[in-house]
Every structure is written in structure tokens, then in C-alpha cells.
Amino acid sequence: MGKSFKFIDLCAGIGGLRIPFDELGGECVFTSEINKAARQTYSMNFLDGAKDSLEAESRINTDVVEIGSDRPKDVPEHDLVVAGFPCQPFSHAGKKLGFEDTRGTLFFSIANIIATKRPRVVLLENVRGLKTNDGGNTLRRILEVLRNPAEGLEYYVPEPKILCARDFGLAQNRNRIFIVAIRKDIPGAENFEYPEPTHKRDEVWLKDFLLPNPDKKLTISQRLWDGHIKRKVANTKAGKGFGFQKFDPEKDHYVATISARYYKDGSEALIEQPGKPTPRKLDPEEIKFLQGFPAHFQLNSSSVEAYRQLGNAVPVSVIRAIAKKLEPFL
Ligand SMILES: C[S@@+](CC[C@H](N)C(=O)[O-])C[C@H]1O[C@@H](n2cnc3c(N)ncnc32)[C@H](O)[C@@H]1O
């Protein structure tokens, strides 16, 4: 157990960013998540002690824009902020007006909480596309706001890093961008380094993440399979990307990124089934492992919600490696 620190979990989803900091002995003192079904899953896993799931869910704050923009002082004191916020472009209008061009966005609300509370460490997570969003303007503004003392913040922010789940022992090709910011007065802040891979890619096998007896219901119908093939042919002709992707558990080391829309048709990661005419979708329990969540983690009782929430989540093993690097600064 590490030394104790307090942290807040914003745009928390189902708490993928939280797990490794709980493991380090941190105390989560505030959570914000706007989606009701995600709050249900979060409360089942992290808020025991509540009378019932309704009471637990009500303990989670909903809109981070409301609290971050209007009353950031109400957020309890903390040493660390973690946030996996959706990527939104900023307006170009007010470039020289400090926070102005980010106002109204989730990032503005998070930055306002940081400026008010001045935690020691910030960890932001986003899709890889943040780097190119609005021609690079979105990321550039995020870094300027975090680094610039005139905007109330003065953090050491090394170049953001794209890390892949495959380098951290997970059989999924999932790249995410991470932004670490450490308050400049924290001793050694500028010595922070992002983690190196913990695993060799060819040592990780897809089959180790799959259930021995997957539910028959996961096998896709001949009609859906025919549709996948037809779309793939049409896409290839039009030069428009891949269409479905199919993986062989006996040969492959990973699946493609599981997205929040996976439940619709499983197109990004279908699993071959020897001797069967059609492949199958992954079970939510398998995606849970491919995202590095612990075995005891409880999924939402609606499988559509479980797929959606897992597709939005962070790969926990990557966060664990980052958390170890952040521990000395907490
Ligand atoms: C990419 S997901 C984060 C997933 C999370 N890191 C995890 O591991 O589960 C972004 C989350 O932000 C939430 N969100 C979007 N707008 C929000 C708002 N205004 N206030 C709070 N949460 C919000 C979404 O509902 C979604 O769950």
C-alpha cells in the first residue's frame, strides 16, 4: 500500500482510470459522470456501503461542466485529477483571451477546477485523434492552458504520449493519448517520464483473453455475415477502409480497437470459429479482460450498456504503468 493521497475522477465512465490509483492507496473524494447507466456500473463497483444502488448512484455528481464552470470551489481538496473527457474542438475566436476560446467545453470545466484547486498532478486521457483534431489546435490549446501561468495554471507538461494497450500485456491494438501535468513547485516535476512497455507484443496471445465456452448467442447470423462481406467488397472497391476485421485465436496476438459501437455488429473484431460457417462477436466479459479490468469487476446488467461502457473505457494496464510513474509526485 502506497502513501495516502486524495484524487477526483472526472468524466469517470466506469472507473478505468480510478482502479490503479485505488490500488496505490489513493482515496477518491469526488466523481463526475453524466451518463446514468455508467453511474450505475460505477457505483456497483466502487461505492459499496450505500443503502442501495439508487443511493450509491446519487452520490456521483453528474455534469462536470456545471460544477467546473460555476462552482469549482465545491470540489473537495485533492492531490490528483484524472479525466478521460470526450474530444471537442475549441472556437478560434478568442485565442488571446486566456480560457475564453475553451469556454463551454469539458476541458474548460476541468481546467477551471485545476486552476481553483491546484492539485499536484493531472492525468488526462483521450483518443489518439485529439492530436489532429482541428488541425492540432485543440491539443495545442490544452497544453497552452496547462502550461501558462497567466491562465492560473503553471504545470510542467511534457509532450503528450500515445501508448498502446498491446505494449502493456493486453491483446488489443488500442492507442490512446495521455497528458500528464505536474505542478511546477513539486520537487523533480521535470523528471517525470512516461512508462516504457511492460510486455513484448509477441508474448501476448488473443486466446488467453477468450472464454473457453463462449455463449452460442455470440455467433453472428449468416445474414449479418453476408452483409459484412458485401460491405467489405463495396468498401474495397471504393477505396474506403477495411470493413469488418476477423481474428484467429490460434494465430493472432491481438484484436483491433473495441469501440463503443461494437455491440451493433461487432465489425471491428470478429472471432473465427473453426468448423462453423460464421464468426462470433466477443463477449462483454472478454472485452473486460482485453481492457485489463479485474475479474471481479461487475458489468452492467444490460449487455448493450456493458459493450458501450467497455468500448469507452481506458485500458487499465496502461493506466497502472502510468500511475506507478506518478506515485512519487503524489
Ligand atoms: C471516454 S469516456 C471515459 C471512460 C473512462 N475513462 C473509463 O475508463 O470508463 C467519457 C465519459 O465522459 C462522460 N461525459 C461526457 N460529458 C460529460 C459531462 N458533461 N459531465 C460528466 N461526464 C461527462 C461520458 O458519459 C463518458 O462516460
The ligand as an ORCA input file, in Angstrom:
! r2SCAN-3c Opt
* xyz 0 1
  C     -14.229      8.276    -22.937
  S     -15.398      8.094    -21.684
  C     -14.383      7.878    -20.249
  C     -14.201      6.451    -19.874
  C     -13.449      6.202    -18.589
  N     -12.088      6.706    -18.632
  C     -13.461      4.714    -18.280
  O     -12.413      4.098    -18.165
  O     -14.565      4.169    -18.185
  C     -16.009      9.716    -21.470
  C     -17.086      9.840    -20.417
  O     -17.399     11.213    -20.206
  C     -18.759     11.293    -19.855
  N     -19.214     12.683    -20.003
  C     -19.499     13.328    -21.162
  N     -19.912     14.596    -20.884
  C     -19.849     14.739    -19.538
  C     -20.163     15.816    -18.642
  N     -20.595     16.979    -19.112
  N     -20.002     15.619    -17.319
  C     -19.563     14.423    -16.848
  N     -19.270     13.370    -17.641
  C     -19.411     13.521    -18.963
  C     -19.410     10.311    -20.828
  O     -20.687      9.912    -20.389
  C     -18.387      9.157    -20.816
  O     -18.708      8.177    -19.870
*
